[in-house]
Amino acid sequence: MSVVIEPSEELLFHSPFTRLSKESLFVKNPNDHPIIFKVKTTAPKQYCVKPNAVILQPFKEEPAEDYKCKDKFLVQTAAFNNSLEQQDISSMWSFIEKSDRQSFCGCS
């Protein structure tokens, strides 16, 4: 499974940090099957990430919007199993083996 995250290295937020700062992180699914992804941060009270968990259909992309920075984000992806379709996206992660997940980090 492959996933394209843009920007691939890091999100750059610009000062002043006393005002709303907005950057976009794009997750693209180049696969012929759905994937799921979620975005985590080390400072959840400082960021608003919407959407933070999504089922991403084949060949689609999802913008996730974030603001402020100097903390790390973790984007995790995994192939979407149709047998999990009736569950809430957040609870699906407990059924996905850690070895089947891909993770991408970055922010500055």
CYANA upper distance limits for C-alpha pairs under 8 A (distance plus 0.5 A):
  1 MET  CA     31 ASN  CA      7.38
  1 MET  CA     78 ALA  CA      8.25
  1 MET  CA     79 ALA  CA      7.53
  2 SER  CA     29 ASN  CA      7.87
  2 SER  CA     30 PRO  CA      7.37
  2 SER  CA     31 ASN  CA      7.33
  3 VAL  CA     27 VAL  CA      7.60
  3 VAL  CA     28 LYS  CA      6.46
  3 VAL  CA     29 ASN  CA      5.85
  3 VAL  CA     30 PRO  CA      6.92
  3 VAL  CA     31 ASN  CA      8.27
  3 VAL  CA     77 THR  CA      8.16
  4 VAL  CA      8 SER  CA      8.13
  4 VAL  CA     26 PHE  CA      8.45
  4 VAL  CA     27 VAL  CA      6.36
  4 VAL  CA     28 LYS  CA      5.45
  4 VAL  CA     29 ASN  CA      7.09
  4 VAL  CA     30 PRO  CA      7.87
  5 ILE  CA     25 LEU  CA      7.60
  5 ILE  CA     26 PHE  CA      6.19
  5 ILE  CA     27 VAL  CA      5.27
  5 ILE  CA     28 LYS  CA      6.88
  5 ILE  CA    104 PHE  CA      8.43
  6 GLU  CA     25 LEU  CA      6.32
  6 GLU  CA     26 PHE  CA      5.56
  6 GLU  CA     27 VAL  CA      7.14
  7 PRO  CA     11 LEU  CA      7.13
  7 PRO  CA     25 LEU  CA      6.91
  7 PRO  CA     26 PHE  CA      7.70
  9 GLU  CA    105 CYS  CA      8.23
  9 GLU  CA    106 GLY  CA      6.34
  9 GLU  CA    107 CYS  CA      8.19
 10 GLU  CA    105 CYS  CA      8.16
 10 GLU  CA    106 GLY  CA      4.87
 10 GLU  CA    107 CYS  CA      4.87
 10 GLU  CA    108 SER  CA      6.76
 11 LEU  CA     23 GLU  CA      7.58
 11 LEU  CA     24 SER  CA      8.37
 11 LEU  CA     25 LEU  CA      7.93
 11 LEU  CA    106 GLY  CA      7.07
 11 LEU  CA    107 CYS  CA      5.06
 11 LEU  CA    108 SER  CA      6.43
 12 LEU  CA     23 GLU  CA      8.00
 12 LEU  CA     69 CYS  CA      8.26
 12 LEU  CA    107 CYS  CA      7.01
 12 LEU  CA    108 SER  CA      5.88
 13 PHE  CA     21 SER  CA      7.11
 13 PHE  CA     22 LYS  CA      7.88
 13 PHE  CA     23 GLU  CA      7.31
 13 PHE  CA     67 TYR  CA      7.88
 13 PHE  CA     68 LYS  CA      6.62
 13 PHE  CA     69 CYS  CA      6.46
 13 PHE  CA    108 SER  CA      7.34
 14 HIS  CA     21 SER  CA      7.38
 15 SER  CA     19 ARG  CA      8.47
 15 SER  CA     21 SER  CA      8.22
 17 PHE  CA     21 SER  CA      7.40
 17 PHE  CA     68 LYS  CA      6.87
 20 LEU  CA     67 TYR  CA      7.26
 20 LEU  CA     68 LYS  CA      7.65
 21 SER  CA     67 TYR  CA      5.41
 21 SER  CA     68 LYS  CA      5.94
 22 LYS  CA     65 GLU  CA      7.36
 22 LYS  CA     66 ASP  CA      6.28
 22 LYS  CA     67 TYR  CA      4.99
 22 LYS  CA     68 LYS  CA      7.62
 23 GLU  CA     65 GLU  CA      6.49
 23 GLU  CA     66 ASP  CA      6.01
 23 GLU  CA     67 TYR  CA      6.52
 24 SER  CA     63 PRO  CA      6.86
 24 SER  CA     64 ALA  CA      6.36
 24 SER  CA     65 GLU  CA      5.19
 24 SER  CA     66 ASP  CA      6.72
 25 LEU  CA     63 PRO  CA      6.31
 25 LEU  CA     64 ALA  CA      5.74
 25 LEU  CA     65 GLU  CA      6.81
 25 LEU  CA     66 ASP  CA      8.07
 26 PHE  CA     61 GLU  CA      7.15
 26 PHE  CA     62 GLU  CA      6.23
 26 PHE  CA     63 PRO  CA      5.01
 26 PHE  CA     64 ALA  CA      6.64
 27 VAL  CA     61 GLU  CA      5.91
 27 VAL  CA     62 GLU  CA      5.81
 27 VAL  CA     63 PRO  CA      6.95
 27 VAL  CA     64 ALA  CA      8.18
 28 LYS  CA     59 PHE  CA      7.52
 28 LYS  CA     60 LYS  CA      6.38
 28 LYS  CA     61 GLU  CA      4.55
 28 LYS  CA     62 GLU  CA      6.98
 29 ASN  CA     34 PRO  CA      8.08
 29 ASN  CA     35 ILE  CA      7.62
 29 ASN  CA     56 LEU  CA      7.19
 29 ASN  CA     57 GLN  CA      7.54
 29 ASN  CA     58 PRO  CA      6.22
 29 ASN  CA     59 PHE  CA      5.57
 29 ASN  CA     60 LYS  CA      6.02
 29 ASN  CA     61 GLU  CA      6.57
 30 PRO  CA     58 PRO  CA      6.90
 30 PRO  CA     59 PHE  CA      5.25
 30 PRO  CA     60 LYS  CA      7.82
 31 ASN  CA     58 PRO  CA      5.95
 31 ASN  CA     59 PHE  CA      6.66
 32 ASP  CA     58 PRO  CA      5.47
 32 ASP  CA     59 PHE  CA      7.38
 33 HIS  CA     57 GLN  CA      7.26
 33 HIS  CA     58 PRO  CA      5.57
 33 HIS  CA     79 ALA  CA      7.77
 33 HIS  CA     80 PHE  CA      7.86
 34 PRO  CA     55 ILE  CA      7.23
 34 PRO  CA     56 LEU  CA      6.03
 34 PRO  CA     57 GLN  CA      4.88
 34 PRO  CA     58 PRO  CA      5.59
 34 PRO  CA     79 ALA  CA      6.74
 34 PRO  CA     80 PHE  CA      5.69
 35 ILE  CA     55 ILE  CA      6.33
 35 ILE  CA     56 LEU  CA      5.75
 35 ILE  CA     57 GLN  CA      7.10
 35 ILE  CA     58 PRO  CA      8.12
 35 ILE  CA     77 THR  CA      7.14
 35 ILE  CA     78 ALA  CA      5.94
 35 ILE  CA     79 ALA  CA      4.74
 35 ILE  CA     80 PHE  CA      4.89
 36 ILE  CA     53 ALA  CA      7.71
 36 ILE  CA     54 VAL  CA      6.07
 36 ILE  CA     55 ILE  CA      4.85
 36 ILE  CA     56 LEU  CA      6.18
 36 ILE  CA     77 THR  CA      6.03
 36 ILE  CA     78 ALA  CA      6.01
 36 ILE  CA     79 ALA  CA      6.84
 36 ILE  CA     80 PHE  CA      6.15
 36 ILE  CA     89 ILE  CA      8.40
 37 PHE  CA     52 ASN  CA      8.35
 37 PHE  CA     53 ALA  CA      5.97
 37 PHE  CA     54 VAL  CA      6.06
 37 PHE  CA     55 ILE  CA      7.19
 37 PHE  CA     56 LEU  CA      7.93
 37 PHE  CA     75 VAL  CA      7.23
 37 PHE  CA     76 GLN  CA      5.87
 37 PHE  CA     77 THR  CA      4.81
 37 PHE  CA     78 ALA  CA      7.16
 38 LYS  CA     52 ASN  CA      5.72
 38 LYS  CA     53 ALA  CA      4.57
 38 LYS  CA     54 VAL  CA      7.11
 38 LYS  CA     75 VAL  CA      6.16
 38 LYS  CA     76 GLN  CA      5.98
 38 LYS  CA     77 THR  CA      7.32
 39 VAL  CA     49 VAL  CA      7.81
 39 VAL  CA     52 ASN  CA      5.60
 39 VAL  CA     53 ALA  CA      7.07
 39 VAL  CA     73 PHE  CA      7.16
 39 VAL  CA     74 LEU  CA      6.10
 39 VAL  CA     75 VAL  CA      4.97
 39 VAL  CA     76 GLN  CA      7.07
 40 LYS  CA     44 PRO  CA      8.11
 40 LYS  CA     52 ASN  CA      8.10
 40 LYS  CA     73 PHE  CA      5.88
 40 LYS  CA     74 LEU  CA      5.34
 40 LYS  CA     75 VAL  CA      6.79
 41 THR  CA     47 TYR  CA      8.35
 41 THR  CA     71 ASP  CA      7.51
 41 THR  CA     72 LYS  CA      6.06
 41 THR  CA     73 PHE  CA      4.73
 41 THR  CA     74 LEU  CA      6.52
 42 THR  CA     71 ASP  CA      6.52
 42 THR  CA     72 LYS  CA      6.20
 42 THR  CA     73 PHE  CA      7.19
 43 ALA  CA     47 TYR  CA      7.36
 43 ALA  CA     71 ASP  CA      6.90
 43 ALA  CA     72 LYS  CA      8.28
 44 PRO  CA     48 CYS  CA      8.05
 46 GLN  CA     67 TYR  CA      8.44
 46 GLN  CA     68 LYS  CA      7.45
 47 TYR  CA     66 ASP  CA      6.65
 47 TYR  CA     67 TYR  CA      6.12
 47 TYR  CA     68 LYS  CA      6.98
 47 TYR  CA     69 CYS  CA      8.48
 48 CYS  CA     65 GLU  CA      7.91
 48 CYS  CA     66 ASP  CA      6.06
 48 CYS  CA     67 TYR  CA      6.97
 49 VAL  CA     64 ALA  CA      6.68
 49 VAL  CA     65 GLU  CA      5.95
 49 VAL  CA     66 ASP  CA      5.44
 49 VAL  CA     67 TYR  CA      8.32
 50 LYS  CA     64 ALA  CA      5.92
 50 LYS  CA     65 GLU  CA      6.17
 50 LYS  CA     66 ASP  CA      7.86
 51 PRO  CA     64 ALA  CA      6.24
 51 PRO  CA     65 GLU  CA      8.09
 52 ASN  CA     64 ALA  CA      7.55
 53 ALA  CA     89 ILE  CA      7.11
 53 ALA  CA     90 SER  CA      7.41
 54 VAL  CA     89 ILE  CA      7.40
 55 ILE  CA     80 PHE  CA      7.74
 55 ILE  CA     89 ILE  CA      7.98
 56 LEU  CA     60 LYS  CA      6.98
 56 LEU  CA     61 GLU  CA      7.50
 56 LEU  CA     62 GLU  CA      7.70
 69 CYS  CA    107 CYS  CA      7.47
 69 CYS  CA    108 SER  CA      6.70
 70 LYS  CA    107 CYS  CA      7.13
 70 LYS  CA    108 SER  CA      5.53
 71 ASP  CA    107 CYS  CA      6.91
 71 ASP  CA    108 SER  CA      7.43
 72 LYS  CA    105 CYS  CA      7.20
 72 LYS  CA    106 GLY  CA      6.27
 72 LYS  CA    107 CYS  CA      5.84
 72 LYS  CA    108 SER  CA      8.17
 73 PHE  CA    105 CYS  CA      6.11
 73 PHE  CA    106 GLY  CA      6.35
 73 PHE  CA    107 CYS  CA      6.95
 74 LEU  CA    103 SER  CA      7.07
 74 LEU  CA    104 PHE  CA      6.27
 74 LEU  CA    105 CYS  CA      5.27
 74 LEU  CA    106 GLY  CA      7.72
 75 VAL  CA    103 SER  CA      6.09
 75 VAL  CA    104 PHE  CA      5.73
 75 VAL  CA    105 CYS  CA      6.97
 76 GLN  CA    101 ARG  CA      6.97
 76 GLN  CA    102 GLN  CA      6.05
 76 GLN  CA    103 SER  CA      4.97
 76 GLN  CA    104 PHE  CA      7.07
 77 THR  CA    101 ARG  CA      6.16
 77 THR  CA    102 GLN  CA      5.72
 77 THR  CA    103 SER  CA      7.00
 78 ALA  CA     96 ILE  CA      8.15
 78 ALA  CA    100 ASP  CA      6.77
 78 ALA  CA    101 ARG  CA      5.41
 78 ALA  CA    102 GLN  CA      6.90
 79 ALA  CA    100 ASP  CA      8.30
 80 PHE  CA     84 LEU  CA      8.33
 81 ASN  CA     85 GLU  CA      7.76
 84 LEU  CA     92 MET  CA      7.11
 87 GLN  CA     91 SER  CA      7.17
 87 GLN  CA     92 MET  CA      6.96
 88 ASP  CA     92 MET  CA      7.00
 89 ILE  CA     93 TRP  CA      7.93
 91 SER  CA     95 PHE  CA      8.25
 92 MET  CA     96 ILE  CA      7.35
 96 ILE  CA    100 ASP  CA      7.16
 96 ILE  CA    101 ARG  CA      7.86
 97 GLU  CA    101 ARG  CA      7.44
